[in-house]
Amino acid sequence: MNGPQEFTLDTARGRIAALRMGNPNGPKVLALHGWLDNAASFLPMAPHLADADLVAIDMFGHGNSTHIPAGYDYAFVDWLHDILDVLDALGWPQAHLLGHSLGGALATVVAAGAPERVLSLALIEALGPPPWPGEQAAERLRKAIAGRRKPASAPRLIPDIDTAVRARLQATEKSEAAARLLVERNLKAVPGGYQWRSDPRLMWPSHMRAEEASVRNWLCAIECPVLLVAADPAPVYFQPEIRNARFACLKNGEMHIISGTHHVHMDKPGEVAAWISAFWTSRANLP
């Protein structure tokens, strides 16, 4: 296969855009990006994982995929079914899941809830959903409800791609090259400049989240081998204390800490891919 191949998948909730890379006859790997990222998140690592049949999707509301209908929400539980629908649309009864951040959190819970579909997990900067203090439940619920009752604001006009790249760099630390890859896939040209393709509703806070006891119970239920690649320094939402306690719940886990940013897989693709390839060979039985 010469370079990433753009294609789309029809699923129950709409059209999913995707990039296919690597060896079409290789082991099946579904790659899931982080919040407000897109399939381009995995382009830097793709040449290092060329033996796999790697499909990276834009989740709903991101990149080139459709937005969910008005009146609906981007609920975590619905994304789980979207991933299973993508596997069905690809004709993959089973696959290896590769996930970064939100994508890693989703992959974790899919493996717990549908173990027959997941052969292995390669997770970057995630092991289950972000921790959430239950004592803030009422406050979060009120903010979520209030946010959805506000009138939608007009889409922001961005004069040029460089401005969009700078805005993305201010949001999360990463290399400029990584930010540009993500931004270019998430912009659409309009008169006078550009607008984000991503759905503004992705910024809405969730009404509810799983508490830590539930997350750890899910982790204990995962049957497949799990690789976790985490960055140092750790982001505030994935601190070592929580990370290590969750990792201890796994039956068959492997963890590596790499100096870098939350987007370490884009900034150091060769190093991260080397750990993933070694994991696939030693624990996940990939050829």
Secondary structure, DSSP 8 states (H G I E B T S, - for coil): --S-EEEEEEETTEEEEEEEEE-TTS-EEEEE--TT--GGGGTTTGGGGTTSEEEEE--TTSTTS----TT----HHHHHHHHHHHHHHHT-SSEEEEEETHHHHHHHHHHHH-GGGEEEEEEES-SSS----GGGHHHHHHHHHHHHHS-------B--HHHHHHHHHHHS---HHHHHHHHHHTEEEETTEEEE-S-GGGGS--S----HHHHHHHHHH--S-EEEEEEES--GGG-HHHHHHHHTT-SSEEEEEEES-TTHHHHSHHHHHHHHHHHHHHTS---
